[in-house]
Amino acid sequence: MLPSETMIWQPEFTDKTLSRKPGAVQLFITWGRIIASVRRTLPR
């Protein structure tokens, strides 16, 4: 797992981002879902 991917799921990182820019959290969540769906479709 890449460090940038790990950050998406760290609550403290999300909380800090949320307090600064609420829109950024939505982007991180959306990006995380895209990564997850791409990983499911890629062959192992």
C-alpha positions as CSV (number, residue, x, y, z in Angstrom):
1,M,0.0,0.0,0.0
2,L,1.3,3.4,-0.9
3,P,1.8,6.0,1.9
4,S,-0.6,8.3,0.1
5,E,-3.3,5.6,0.1
6,T,-2.7,4.9,3.8
7,M,-3.3,8.6,4.7
8,I,-6.8,8.4,3.3
9,W,-7.8,6.0,6.0
10,Q,-6.1,7.7,8.9
11,P,-8.8,9.4,11.0
12,E,-6.5,12.1,12.3
13,F,-5.4,13.1,8.8
14,T,-9.0,13.3,7.7
15,D,-10.0,15.3,10.7
16,K,-7.3,17.9,10.1
17,T,-8.2,18.1,6.5
18,L,-11.9,18.4,7.3
19,S,-11.3,21.3,9.7
20,R,-9.4,23.2,7.0
21,K,-11.3,22.3,3.8
22,P,-14.4,20.1,3.9
23,G,-14.2,19.7,0.1
24,A,-10.9,18.0,0.3
25,V,-12.2,15.2,2.4
26,Q,-14.9,14.4,-0.1
27,L,-12.1,14.2,-2.8
28,F,-10.0,11.9,-0.6
29,I,-13.0,9.6,0.0
30,T,-13.9,9.6,-3.7
31,W,-10.3,8.9,-4.6
32,G,-10.2,6.0,-2.1
33,R,-13.3,4.5,-3.6
34,I,-11.8,4.8,-7.1
35,I,-8.6,3.1,-6.0
36,A,-10.6,0.3,-4.3
37,S,-12.7,-0.4,-7.4
38,V,-9.6,-0.3,-9.7
39,R,-7.9,-2.8,-7.5
40,R,-10.9,-5.2,-7.6
41,T,-10.9,-5.1,-11.5
42,L,-7.1,-5.5,-11.9
43,P,-5.9,-9.1,-12.2
44,R,-3.9,-10.3,-9.1
